[in-house]
Amino acid sequence: MSIINIFDSKKELFNCYPKKEYFNLKNIFSNYWDNFLEFADENNLTIRPVVFRDVNKMISCKTSSLGFSLFKCPHCDNEKLVPHTCKSRFCNSCGIKYAKQRALAIESKLIKGNHRHLVFTISDILWPLFLEDRNRLNYMFEAVSKTLISWYKKKYKSLKLKPGFVLTLHTFGRDDKWNVHIHCLLSEFALGKSLEKKIDFIPFAMLRKRFQKILLDLLEKDIGKQNFRKTKNQIYSTYDNGFYVRAKKNEFPNSKKATSYILRYCGRPCFASYRIIDIQDDFISFWYQRHEDDKFVVEKIHIFEFIARLIRHIPEPQFKMIRYYGFYSSHKNTLYNKCQKLIDKAKLPFYQSLNK
């Protein structure tokens, strides 16, 4: 059960809900995790091993239980003990650092030039299928990459042009519920062996329908025709124009700013602590800005439901949430190696040192 209040502006929201205290996920899980495990046991909820690992790491972050480094001044013998961090993507503190490192890693591979931000979404009817079997999340990457590569291959067959793109999987929406979608950073140019061609038009209808068909065919092959037929027919009758794909041109003064904006989505934690308004009587209130109408929503739910929402988004070990395709997938393309990169190779070590 949740209580929802909607506001037209952030100012109106904070006038009604003035923030009295700062809350962070580490403290919330430290206080409620054991009680949540008892609740999960009583209600036969399955908790994946990776969840135990990442939550326990986050609770232990910056404590001596994870080890520490001891620094000693050679002149005055003053000592400083610095506890180690957990380095978990689920931890807000370490997750933000991880996101910055991933963004820099992506930026260092990008060619200087325009890139477009695309978002590939699917029907909420399909969301439970990916929660039921997380291996199916690989189909999201496969469907998007096949959609883009097949169109370029067909249109520029004689030139043998390839696009370059980076895909980032998100399993959460702004309300932190399970919502599977892909963010794509696509070059507005394609490379051949000795040719570069600017491409600023991609047929919107093609993206929608082709992505829908490829993904549904992959799921049908996995689940079986008999078991998936009803769902597939329902999808085609409800979404006759295909799944929604956002593919607008970027409205930024230069490619650097556009890329910086898009890279905010890469590897960031699923929840930002500053959005928590209050915790009272085992209920937590937090806000988010709704996509559909840009309204500000305050939602109040039980702390156990809040924890359950967040731990769903912890990825399985070794699962790659960010993947490279086209001429960004390998550096074998001769023309790619000759192109000017967004970050100069000589400056990269300096930028990397800022994120240590």
N, C-alpha and C positions, 0 to 999 in steps of 0.2 A: 504494500500500500504506500502511495506517495501523495504528498500535498503540493500542489503547483500554484505559484503566483506569477503573474506576467506583468512586465513593466516596459514602458516605451523607451526609457533611457537608463544608462548606468547610474546617473545622478539620482533619478527617482528611486532606483533600487536601493542605493546606499542611504538615502534619506529614511527609507522604511526599515532597512536592515543595517544600521551602523555597525561596523566591525569593531568588536571590543577586544579581540584576542587573535593571535596568529596560531594556526594549527598546522602541523605537518604530518605526512603519512607515516613516518617512522614512529612517532609518538602514538598515533591512532592504532597502528598495528601492535605496538608494544602493549597497549592497554587492553585491547579487545581480541587479539588473535587466539589466545587460549580458550576464551569463552566461545568464539566463533567455531573452533574445532569441536567443542562439545556439542554445539548446535548442529553442526554438519553431521556428526556421528549419530545424533538422535534422529535426524531427518534423512539418513542414508545418502548424504551428498558425497559424491566422489571428488576427491582433491588430488590432482596430478602430482607426481613426485617433484617436478620442476617448480611447482608453486611453493612447496615446503622449503625447497632449497633457496629460492629467491627471496621469500619473505623472511626466512631466518637470517639470511645475509644482510638484508636491509635493516632488520632490527639490531643486528650487531655492528652496523656501519659506524665507523669512527669510535669503536670501543676496543679495548685491549684484547678482547677475545679473538679478534682477527689478526692479532699481531701488531707490532708498532716499530717505529724507527726512533732511535735515541740520538739526539744531536748534542754535542758537547763543545763548548768554546775552548780552544787551546790556550787562551790567554787568562780567562777568569774562572774557568771550570764550571760555568753555568751550564745546566743541562735542560733540554726540552724534549719531552716525550710526545711524539706525534702518532696517534693511532692510525692504522690502515683503514682505507675505505673499502666498501664491499664490491665496487665496480659492477654492480647489477644494474641492468637497464630499468628494472622496476623501481629502484630507488630514485627519488626525485633529484637528489643532489648529484649522484653519480650518473643518472640518466641524462641530465642536461649536459654534463661534460661529454658523455658518449655521443649525444646528438651533435654537439659542436665538432667533435673529432670526425664523425661520419660525414657531416656536411663539408668539412675541409677536404676529406679524402675524395668526395665526389667532385668538388670544385676543382681540385688539382688535375682531374682527368678531362674536364670539359674544355672543348675548343671555344675560343673567343668568338662569339656570334650569338644571334638570337636563339633563344629556347622558349618553348611554349609549355605552359602548365595545363595538363589534362587530368581529369578525374573520371575514372571508370567505376560506375556504381551498378548494383544489381538489385533485384527485387528482394524485399524482406521475407518473402516466401522461402527463399533459398538460404537465408542466414543460418537457420538451425542445422542444415546439412553440413556446414563447415565447422560448426561447434561440435557436432556429433563425431566427425572424423576430421581432425586437423590436417591430415595429409592432403585433403582436398584443397587446402589453401594454395597449394602449388598450381592448381588449375587456373587460379586467378592470374598468376604471372604468365602461364602458358597461353591463356586466351587473349590477353592484351598483346603479348609479343607477336603471336600469330596474326592478329588483326592488323597490326601496323606493318609488319614485314611483308605479309602477303599482298597488301595494297601497293606498296612501293615496288615490289617484285613484278607485279602485273603491269603497272603504269610505266615503269622505267626499265623494262626487261632488256632492251637493246643496250642501254647505258650501264647496266649492272650496278645501279646506285643503291646504297644502303643508308638508312637513317642511323642516328645514334640516340639512344634513350636510356633513362634510368627509371626503374620502377620501385616504388615504396609501398608496401602493404600496410594498411591500417585496418584494425578490427574494431575500432571504436568510433562513435560519432561524438558530437559535442556534449551529449548527455551521458556519455561513457557507457551506453548500452552496447551490446554486440551489434556491429554494423560493418560488414566486410566491404572494402572498396580499395581501389588502387590509385595512388598519385603517380603521375608520369611527368618526367621532364624530357621533352622531345626537342631535338634540334630542328630548327627551321631551315635546314640545308641537309643535303645528302652527299655522300662521297662515293666515288668510284675508284678505280685504280689510279687514274690520273685526272679526274674531273670532279669539281665541286659545283653543285647546283643549288640555288636558293629555292626553297619550297615553302610558301606561306599560305597555301590553300590545301586543306584536307576536307573531303566531303563528309559533313556531319552525319548525314543519314547512313552512309556506309559504315562509319565507326559504330553507330548504335546497333544496327542489325547484324553486322558481321561479328562483333563482340558477343552479342547475345547468342547467336547460333553456335559459335565455336565453344563457348562455355557450357551451354546446355548439352551439346554433343559429348563433351568430355565427362560431364556428370552422368549422362545416360550410360555411357560405356562403363563407368565405375559402379553405378548403382544397379544397373540392369534395366532393359526396356520395360519389362513388366512392372517393376516397382516404381519407375520414374515417369512412366507415360502420363499419368493423371496430372502430376505437377508440371510436366513439360507443356501439355496442352493448355493448362491454366495460365502459364506464363505467356504463351503465344497469343492467347485470346485477350489477356489483360494488357500486355505490352506489345501491341501490334506494330509500333514504331521502333521497337528495340529498347534496350536498357538506356537509361540516361547517361550521357557522356558529356562532360563539360570540356569544350575545346576552343574557347574564345581566345582571340589574340591578346597578348599581354599589354596592359596599359601602364607601361613603365617608361621613364625617359631613356634608360639604357639597359643593356643585357645584364650588366653586373647587378643592378638593383632587382631586376626580374628574377635572376637566379638566386639571389640572397633570400627573396621572399619565398620562393618555392622550396628552398632547402630547409626552411623552418619545419617542414613536415617530415624531414628525414630522421627517423630514429628517436623522436622526442617521446618522453614518458606519456602515458595515457591520461594522466590527471595532474593538473597544476594545483599545488596546495593553496595558492592565493585565492582560489575560487571557493574555499570553504568559509562560510559565514559564521556558523556556530554549531556546537555540539551540546545537546541537553537531553537528559533522561534517555540515553542510548539512541537518540535520533540526531542525524546530521543534516544540516542545511547547506546547500551550495548553489552557485549560480552558473549559468552558461548563456551564450548568445545563440539564439535559434537561427538556423540557416534560412528557413523558408521566408521569414519576414523580418529578420534582424531584431526581433524583440528579445528582451532580457528576461530569462526565466529563473526563478528560485524554486528549487525542488527540495522537499524534506522527506527523507526516507530513513528506515531503521539502519543502524550502523552495520548490521550483518548483511543486509542487502547491498549496502555500499561496498563492503569488502568483497562480496561475491561478484559484483560487477567488475571490480578492478582486477581480481586474480584471473578472470577469464582471458585477459589480454596478455598474460605472460606467455611468450612464445616457447615452443619446445626447444630443448638444447640443440644447438647447431643449425636451427632453422634460420635461413637468410631472409631478413625482412626487406633488404635492399639488394637489387640485382641489376646487372648491366647488360645491355643488348646492342645489336648492330655494331657500328665501328667502335663503340665504347666497351664491348665485351672482351676485346683483345687488342693488342697494339701491333697486329701483324699488317694492318693497312699502311702502306708506305706513305700515302698522302696524309693520313692522320698524324703520323710522326713529324711531318713537316709543318703542320698547322700550328699557329700560335695558340697557346693555352691561356685559359682565363687567369691562372696564377703562374707567374714566372717560376721555372724550376729552381732558380737560384734563391728565390725568396721563400720557397716552401718550408725549409727547416725552421726559419724564424716564426712563421705562422703556426707551425706544429708546436713550437716551444711555448706558445701562449696558451695552449690547451692542455698542458701537462699538469 
